[in-house]
Amino acid sequence: MRRLVPLVLVVVLLSAVSGCCWCGGGGIDTAQIQAAISERIAAFAEAVEDYDVDGMLGFLDESSFSLTICEGDSEYNKTYAELKAELEEDEPKQLQWRRPVSEGGNGYVLTMELGTLVFSSVSATGAQAATPFTIKEQAEFPEIPEETTDGGTIACEMVKLGGQWLCQKMTITYQTVILIEASRRGAASMESGDAGSGDDLTHGFGFGKLAF
């Protein structure tokens, strides 16, 4: 996981500057908690890139997860069940796009770059973490050079359940949509394949804009 080490290093460096909160008895090791959550978020980003449905869903608390997507004045809310259905519906075409051209695919690559994680309300069983993100896309066929197509911030409310850190609530706030020339963007929204509907821009998590 190529972003795991940088994210964990950021947490360690921040802890070295601000001081690690470790108190005997009922205290918590803040740096350790932040590092564990950073690892989980890095793994989620890699699952997004690979369109690994199990990996994306495995980051979420199935029993109580909710997703809010904000774009301009619009806001969309989804339950775990709704999100799961959308991700699984899109899985065949997403994986097809990612196959090499030699195997009949498009050689499509989505890169999700995360910024510095900012933590708050850290406890032994919960924390809030937010990070800016940038989405870059490219393809071999049709040939599309790497281009930044989206960006914004992700805020996660994390909870520790069964010894594992899971996301209970995720809020994705998108910047103004970065337009791609029609001659280079295929049919439209990456995750839906349909340019006509505002809802298509937020299908699944809403990451990416290219479609083939």
Backbone bond lengths (Angstrom), bond angles and torsions (degrees), N, CA, C in turn:
res aa  C-N    CA-C-N  psi(-1)  N-CA   C-N-CA  omega(-1)  CA-C   N-CA-C  phi
1 M - - - 1.461 - - 1.522 108.62 -
2 R 1.306 117.44 104.60 1.451 120.20 -165.54 1.519 113.88 -70.85
3 R 1.351 119.67 -20.75 1.446 119.91 179.76 1.514 112.71 -95.26
4 L 1.313 118.29 -7.32 1.462 121.42 -175.93 1.516 111.82 -61.16
5 V 1.319 117.80 -49.45 1.461 120.88 -176.67 1.519 111.51 -62.18
6 P 1.369 120.52 -47.55 1.462 119.12 178.43 1.515 113.08 -59.01
7 L 1.321 118.32 -41.92 1.455 121.00 -178.39 1.511 110.99 -63.74
8 V 1.335 116.63 -45.78 1.455 119.69 -179.93 1.517 110.25 -64.70
9 L 1.331 117.91 -38.47 1.458 120.77 178.78 1.516 111.33 -62.49
10 V 1.349 116.20 -38.36 1.455 119.71 178.20 1.517 110.72 -60.27
11 V 1.349 115.53 -44.98 1.457 119.85 179.72 1.516 111.19 -62.15
12 V 1.335 116.75 -44.59 1.462 120.88 -178.99 1.521 111.00 -62.76
13 L 1.336 117.08 -42.47 1.457 120.54 -179.34 1.519 111.42 -66.34
14 L 1.339 115.99 -41.88 1.457 119.56 177.63 1.512 111.09 -61.79
15 S 1.331 116.14 -39.68 1.458 120.27 -179.62 1.522 110.74 -66.70
16 A 1.343 115.59 -35.69 1.457 119.06 179.94 1.520 111.18 -65.51
17 V 1.352 116.03 -33.13 1.457 120.20 -179.47 1.525 111.21 -77.69
18 S 1.357 115.97 -47.04 1.456 120.08 -173.18 1.518 112.87 -86.97
19 G 1.331 116.61 -19.10 1.466 119.53 -178.88 1.500 110.82 98.72
20 C 1.312 117.24 136.34 1.462 122.32 -179.46 1.513 109.26 -86.51
21 C 1.334 115.70 127.74 1.456 120.00 -179.73 1.523 109.42 -84.63
22 W 1.320 115.43 95.78 1.462 119.22 176.81 1.517 107.95 -130.29
23 C 1.290 115.41 114.75 1.450 120.36 179.90 1.507 107.90 -119.54
24 G 1.323 116.41 141.15 1.455 119.52 -179.64 1.504 111.35 -61.43
25 G 1.297 117.67 161.77 1.460 122.43 177.96 1.504 111.27 71.32
26 G 1.354 117.03 -107.31 1.462 120.63 -174.06 1.498 113.59 -90.57
27 G 1.348 118.76 8.93 1.451 120.76 -178.40 1.517 112.55 -71.66
28 I 1.341 115.91 172.45 1.460 121.53 179.51 1.518 109.97 -126.96
29 D 1.315 114.75 152.57 1.464 121.56 174.98 1.530 106.75 -94.86
30 T 1.325 115.55 93.96 1.464 120.57 -175.06 1.521 112.03 -60.38
31 A 1.321 117.25 -41.98 1.468 120.75 -178.19 1.524 110.87 -61.99
32 Q 1.328 116.71 -40.72 1.461 120.65 -179.97 1.528 110.92 -65.86
33 I 1.319 116.97 -40.88 1.465 121.14 178.48 1.524 110.38 -64.20
34 Q 1.321 116.56 -45.42 1.463 120.07 180.00 1.527 111.50 -63.62
35 A 1.321 116.86 -39.04 1.461 120.31 179.01 1.525 110.82 -64.93
36 A 1.348 116.86 -40.98 1.464 120.60 179.95 1.520 111.07 -65.30
37 I 1.325 117.06 -41.55 1.465 120.75 179.03 1.523 110.53 -68.60
38 S 1.332 117.18 -39.56 1.467 121.29 177.26 1.521 111.06 -57.98
39 E 1.333 115.47 -41.39 1.460 120.25 179.31 1.521 110.86 -63.48
40 R 1.325 116.69 -40.97 1.463 120.62 -179.56 1.531 110.84 -66.30
41 I 1.326 116.96 -41.26 1.463 120.35 -179.23 1.523 110.73 -68.97
42 A 1.330 117.63 -37.82 1.462 120.87 176.74 1.526 110.71 -62.84
43 A 1.329 117.09 -40.52 1.464 121.04 178.58 1.529 110.70 -65.52
44 F 1.331 116.62 -37.59 1.472 120.67 177.09 1.527 110.08 -62.33
45 A 1.337 117.06 -44.30 1.462 120.19 -179.86 1.530 111.06 -61.48
46 E 1.317 117.42 -39.49 1.461 120.21 178.29 1.527 111.06 -66.78
47 A 1.336 117.02 -36.12 1.465 120.46 177.09 1.527 110.56 -65.16
48 V 1.334 117.18 -37.10 1.466 121.20 176.36 1.524 109.73 -61.45
49 E 1.324 116.76 -45.87 1.465 120.78 -179.43 1.525 111.65 -59.84
50 D 1.319 116.95 -42.57 1.467 122.17 -176.68 1.524 112.61 -85.30
51 Y 1.308 117.24 -5.41 1.465 123.71 -169.23 1.531 110.26 49.38
52 D 1.327 113.14 52.58 1.461 122.54 176.60 1.526 107.53 -90.45
53 V 1.317 116.69 97.37 1.465 121.13 -174.24 1.527 111.17 -60.01
54 D 1.323 116.72 -45.42 1.470 119.73 179.51 1.524 110.87 -60.95
55 G 1.322 116.39 -39.97 1.457 120.26 179.79 1.515 112.19 -66.28
56 M 1.333 117.13 -40.90 1.464 120.55 178.88 1.521 111.00 -66.68
57 L 1.324 116.39 -46.75 1.459 120.13 -178.73 1.522 111.74 -69.60
58 G 1.340 117.21 -30.33 1.456 121.22 -179.52 1.517 113.18 -66.56
59 F 1.320 117.75 -15.55 1.459 122.84 177.73 1.534 111.39 -81.47
60 L 1.323 116.57 -13.74 1.463 121.82 -170.30 1.527 112.19 -104.42
61 D 1.328 115.52 150.63 1.460 122.07 173.89 1.528 107.94 -83.63
62 E 1.307 115.73 100.10 1.463 121.15 -174.60 1.527 112.67 -56.09
63 S 1.330 118.27 -33.05 1.459 121.36 -173.08 1.525 113.78 -73.46
64 S 1.356 117.26 -24.37 1.466 117.03 -174.38 1.529 113.82 -146.98
65 F 1.335 118.24 14.87 1.462 120.36 -175.45 1.525 111.78 -68.02
66 S 1.333 114.78 142.74 1.465 121.32 171.67 1.527 108.42 -139.06
67 L 1.323 116.00 143.73 1.459 123.13 -179.23 1.517 109.37 -119.25
68 T 1.322 116.23 132.41 1.467 122.07 173.59 1.514 107.98 -121.89
69 I 1.332 116.65 127.40 1.459 122.37 177.86 1.523 108.01 -115.87
70 C 1.336 115.81 123.90 1.459 121.58 -179.49 1.522 109.21 -115.23
71 E 1.317 115.53 130.95 1.467 120.79 178.03 1.517 107.69 -145.62
72 G 1.342 116.58 107.74 1.454 120.04 -175.05 1.520 109.83 64.37
73 D 1.330 116.33 -127.34 1.464 121.11 179.02 1.529 112.28 -91.47
74 S 1.317 117.24 2.27 1.464 120.96 -176.72 1.517 111.07 -97.65
75 E 1.332 115.62 144.83 1.457 121.60 177.34 1.521 108.88 -137.39
76 Y 1.324 116.14 134.83 1.458 122.90 -178.68 1.523 108.60 -125.50
77 N 1.313 116.98 137.73 1.460 121.78 -179.35 1.526 109.60 -123.85
78 K 1.337 115.82 140.35 1.462 120.67 -178.44 1.521 109.96 -139.12
79 T 1.314 114.60 147.28 1.457 120.74 171.15 1.525 108.85 -88.13
80 Y 1.319 115.72 170.71 1.464 120.69 175.72 1.530 110.16 -58.03
81 A 1.321 117.13 -44.81 1.464 120.82 -177.26 1.524 111.59 -62.54
82 E 1.324 117.28 -41.17 1.466 120.83 179.59 1.527 110.90 -66.07
83 L 1.308 115.93 -44.41 1.467 120.05 179.52 1.524 111.00 -63.46
84 K 1.317 117.23 -45.40 1.462 121.98 179.78 1.519 110.68 -57.81
85 A 1.330 117.42 -44.27 1.461 121.29 -179.53 1.528 111.11 -62.21
86 E 1.322 117.39 -41.17 1.461 120.90 -179.51 1.524 111.52 -68.70
87 L 1.324 116.85 -43.28 1.455 119.97 179.57 1.523 111.34 -62.37
88 E 1.320 116.73 -44.30 1.462 120.63 -179.20 1.532 111.33 -68.48
89 E 1.322 117.25 -34.02 1.467 120.22 177.96 1.525 111.15 -63.93
90 D 1.319 116.79 -38.53 1.462 121.22 -176.57 1.524 113.74 -86.03
91 E 1.314 117.44 -10.69 1.462 120.73 -172.64 1.532 114.09 -55.36
92 P 1.344 120.62 -48.00 1.474 119.31 -176.74 1.529 113.24 -57.63
93 K 1.330 117.42 -45.71 1.469 118.59 -177.72 1.527 111.20 -73.08
94 Q 1.332 117.20 -35.62 1.458 119.50 178.99 1.531 111.02 -62.23
95 L 1.316 116.75 -43.62 1.469 120.26 179.37 1.525 110.94 -69.46
96 Q 1.330 116.75 -34.83 1.458 120.80 176.89 1.525 110.34 -62.28
97 W 1.314 117.38 -45.09 1.465 120.44 179.24 1.520 111.16 -59.60
98 R 1.311 117.52 -36.56 1.459 122.05 -175.01 1.532 113.11 -78.15
99 R 1.321 118.13 -13.31 1.463 119.72 179.55 1.530 110.00 -67.32
100 P 1.337 117.13 149.52 1.464 119.96 176.37 1.523 111.00 -60.29
101 V 1.310 116.15 154.32 1.472 120.63 178.45 1.522 109.97 -59.45
102 S 1.334 116.57 -34.79 1.460 120.42 179.99 1.523 112.57 -63.99
103 E 1.332 117.05 -18.61 1.461 121.73 178.34 1.524 111.92 -106.89
104 G 1.327 115.94 16.48 1.459 120.48 176.27 1.516 114.70 88.52
105 G 1.329 117.79 8.33 1.457 120.96 179.60 1.516 112.05 -97.03
106 N 1.324 115.67 -165.90 1.457 121.17 -178.90 1.529 113.05 -105.76
107 G 1.328 117.01 -3.02 1.455 119.12 -176.21 1.519 111.46 60.18
108 Y 1.335 115.31 36.62 1.462 121.57 -176.46 1.525 110.84 -79.19
109 V 1.335 115.72 138.74 1.462 121.60 179.08 1.526 109.34 -131.94
110 L 1.308 116.57 125.43 1.460 122.31 171.60 1.519 107.75 -111.28
111 T 1.315 116.36 128.58 1.460 121.94 178.04 1.520 108.86 -115.40
112 M 1.318 116.38 128.64 1.460 121.80 178.43 1.522 108.25 -112.89
113 E 1.313 116.31 109.50 1.458 121.68 -179.17 1.531 109.33 -99.19
114 L 1.327 116.13 128.79 1.459 121.62 -179.81 1.517 110.08 -104.44
115 G 1.333 115.47 145.17 1.455 120.12 175.40 1.520 110.37 -91.70
116 T 1.319 115.85 -160.17 1.458 121.33 -179.12 1.529 110.36 -71.83
117 L 1.308 116.08 131.07 1.458 120.81 176.57 1.522 109.91 -76.86
118 V 1.323 115.34 135.10 1.461 121.74 176.01 1.522 108.04 -114.47
119 F 1.332 116.86 123.75 1.461 121.93 -175.70 1.522 111.22 -105.70
120 S 1.336 115.11 151.03 1.451 121.39 172.84 1.525 108.44 -151.97
121 S 1.331 115.43 162.48 1.470 122.28 177.42 1.529 111.74 51.44
122 V 1.326 116.48 43.23 1.458 120.92 -177.67 1.528 110.38 -78.15
123 S 1.334 115.42 127.40 1.464 121.24 175.20 1.517 108.05 -139.36
124 A 1.324 116.74 -179.75 1.460 120.35 -179.13 1.520 111.98 -67.45
125 T 1.329 117.73 -20.89 1.468 120.62 -175.49 1.521 114.14 -122.09
126 G 1.326 117.75 -1.00 1.453 118.56 -178.37 1.514 112.30 -162.46
127 A 1.333 115.44 159.87 1.459 120.80 177.88 1.521 108.71 -168.02
128 Q 1.312 115.39 159.79 1.449 121.39 172.50 1.523 108.06 -114.64
129 A 1.316 116.30 136.86 1.469 121.46 -178.70 1.520 108.85 -136.91
130 A 1.318 116.43 134.78 1.461 121.33 179.65 1.521 109.54 -133.34
131 T 1.321 116.07 146.08 1.454 121.16 -179.99 1.523 110.51 -151.72
132 P 1.333 117.80 143.58 1.469 119.05 169.26 1.520 109.50 -73.65
133 F 1.319 116.50 155.87 1.458 120.36 177.64 1.520 109.65 -141.80
134 T 1.325 114.39 155.52 1.457 121.94 175.50 1.521 108.32 -132.34
135 I 1.319 116.49 135.22 1.465 122.09 176.67 1.527 108.83 -106.92
136 K 1.346 115.79 127.26 1.456 121.77 174.76 1.522 108.73 -120.97
137 E 1.324 116.55 142.69 1.465 121.12 -177.78 1.525 110.52 -134.64
138 Q 1.337 114.19 151.47 1.455 121.17 174.92 1.520 108.35 -158.64
139 A 1.323 115.94 164.94 1.463 120.42 178.61 1.524 109.64 -152.24
140 E 1.332 114.80 155.89 1.462 120.72 176.85 1.525 111.38 -88.87
141 F 1.344 116.26 -36.96 1.474 119.92 -178.82 1.529 110.19 -143.31
142 P 1.357 117.04 111.18 1.470 126.06 -1.63 1.522 110.45 -67.34
143 E 1.303 117.21 155.80 1.454 120.95 -176.07 1.521 109.98 -70.68
144 I 1.315 116.37 116.05 1.466 122.80 178.91 1.525 107.52 -131.47
145 P 1.324 118.32 112.06 1.467 120.73 178.64 1.534 109.99 -62.80
146 E 1.320 116.04 156.92 1.461 119.60 179.93 1.525 110.45 -58.61
147 E 1.326 114.74 133.13 1.455 120.60 -178.39 1.519 109.27 -145.51
148 T 1.326 116.76 141.93 1.457 120.95 174.67 1.517 108.94 -74.45
149 T 1.321 116.72 121.40 1.457 121.11 -175.41 1.518 114.12 -114.73
150 D 1.321 117.70 -11.94 1.463 119.35 -179.39 1.516 109.76 -163.95
151 G 1.304 115.75 167.28 1.446 121.21 177.76 1.515 110.43 -175.99
152 G 1.306 116.22 168.98 1.450 120.70 -179.26 1.508 110.55 160.87
153 T 1.325 116.28 -146.57 1.456 121.41 178.97 1.526 110.31 -133.65
154 I 1.326 114.98 149.73 1.461 122.14 174.33 1.524 107.82 -120.69
155 A 1.322 116.15 128.07 1.461 121.87 175.55 1.521 108.09 -116.90
156 C 1.323 116.40 127.07 1.464 121.96 -177.36 1.520 110.62 -120.34
157 E 1.311 116.35 130.01 1.457 121.41 169.45 1.522 106.29 -95.22
158 M 1.335 115.47 111.73 1.453 121.53 -173.77 1.528 110.95 -100.83
159 V 1.333 115.22 146.79 1.460 121.13 177.47 1.526 108.26 -138.73
160 K 1.310 116.32 145.66 1.456 120.07 178.81 1.521 108.81 -98.56
161 L 1.332 115.41 116.25 1.457 122.09 -178.68 1.524 108.90 -128.93
162 G 1.319 116.94 129.38 1.456 120.39 179.37 1.508 113.09 57.25
163 G 1.334 117.06 31.91 1.461 120.75 179.01 1.511 114.23 80.29
164 Q 1.328 118.34 8.60 1.466 122.09 -177.16 1.523 109.89 -128.07
165 W 1.332 116.01 139.13 1.454 120.67 177.02 1.524 110.20 -83.07
166 L 1.335 115.72 125.09 1.459 122.31 -179.04 1.526 109.95 -128.43
167 C 1.315 115.51 154.76 1.466 121.35 178.43 1.525 109.50 -91.93
168 Q 1.345 116.64 120.31 1.463 120.98 178.30 1.518 111.99 -89.74
169 K 1.320 116.60 -33.91 1.458 120.98 179.15 1.513 109.05 -142.48
170 M 1.316 116.58 133.27 1.457 122.16 177.64 1.517 109.19 -125.46
171 T 1.328 115.48 131.98 1.459 120.95 174.82 1.519 108.26 -120.58
172 I 1.320 116.03 119.11 1.464 122.01 178.73 1.528 107.47 -107.73
173 T 1.317 116.42 119.12 1.463 121.31 178.22 1.516 108.57 -111.76
174 Y 1.320 116.23 114.84 1.457 121.72 -177.20 1.515 111.06 -89.63
175 Q 1.328 115.49 144.30 1.452 121.50 170.45 1.523 107.91 -72.94
176 T 1.316 116.43 173.37 1.452 119.73 174.87 1.519 108.94 -52.60
177 V 1.320 116.61 132.36 1.460 120.89 -175.70 1.523 111.08 -57.17
178 I 1.327 114.76 131.44 1.463 121.45 176.91 1.525 107.68 -87.40
179 L 1.325 116.04 115.77 1.464 120.15 -174.66 1.516 111.54 -81.00
180 I 1.307 115.52 145.92 1.459 122.86 175.86 1.522 107.45 -114.60
181 E 1.316 117.64 139.41 1.451 120.47 -179.64 1.515 110.58 -54.58
182 A 1.339 115.92 135.51 1.457 120.99 -175.06 1.524 112.44 -56.09
183 S 1.325 116.72 -33.72 1.458 119.73 -178.53 1.516 112.64 -69.26
184 R 1.349 117.58 -11.94 1.453 120.60 -176.16 1.514 113.18 -116.33
185 R 1.334 117.93 -1.02 1.450 117.33 -170.46 1.518 114.15 -109.61
186 G 1.349 118.61 8.00 1.451 118.48 177.88 1.511 110.17 69.26
187 A 1.301 116.80 -144.15 1.457 120.34 -175.38 1.512 112.93 -75.90
188 A 1.346 119.15 -36.59 1.465 121.10 176.04 1.501 112.59 157.76
189 S 1.341 115.60 -129.06 1.461 120.92 -173.36 1.506 111.58 -55.40
190 M 1.338 116.04 129.26 1.456 121.37 -173.09 1.515 113.28 -56.25
191 E 1.319 117.79 -44.87 1.452 120.31 -170.23 1.520 113.22 -87.03
192 S 1.351 117.60 -10.59 1.452 118.18 -177.46 1.513 113.68 -120.08
193 G 1.362 117.23 -27.79 1.462 120.13 -178.06 1.511 112.97 77.61
194 D 1.354 119.46 14.91 1.460 122.24 -177.49 1.516 108.52 -139.27
195 A 1.348 116.42 120.87 1.464 119.90 -176.36 1.509 112.84 -85.04
196 G 1.291 118.38 -9.30 1.448 120.26 -166.13 1.505 116.78 -81.23
197 S 1.303 120.42 -19.45 1.451 121.51 -170.96 1.515 111.45 -117.28
198 G 1.359 116.38 138.28 1.451 120.17 175.59 1.503 111.75 -61.76
199 D 1.340 117.34 -33.40 1.447 120.46 179.40 1.529 111.53 -62.53
200 D 1.347 116.86 -28.93 1.457 119.82 -178.28 1.518 111.46 -63.36
201 L 1.325 116.89 -29.55 1.455 120.50 -178.68 1.516 111.42 -68.22
202 T 1.323 117.07 -15.72 1.458 119.80 -178.59 1.524 110.93 -122.82
203 H 1.312 117.49 26.23 1.461 120.77 173.90 1.522 108.03 -67.36
204 G 1.318 117.60 137.58 1.454 120.34 -174.70 1.522 109.11 63.56
205 F 1.328 117.35 -132.64 1.460 121.29 174.33 1.529 111.53 -85.01
206 G 1.335 116.64 -12.61 1.462 120.27 -179.88 1.510 114.63 85.35
207 F 1.342 118.25 9.06 1.461 120.49 -177.54 1.536 110.85 -77.27
208 G 1.317 117.02 127.52 1.461 120.80 174.87 1.512 112.87 96.47
209 K 1.340 115.47 155.30 1.451 120.67 -177.67 1.535 113.48 -128.80
210 L 1.323 117.91 -17.83 1.464 118.76 -176.67 1.518 111.35 -78.33
211 A 1.335 115.49 148.38 1.461 122.04 172.99 1.519 108.34 -143.75
212 F 1.332 115.76 154.01 1.473 119.73 -175.71 1.520 110.14 -129.24
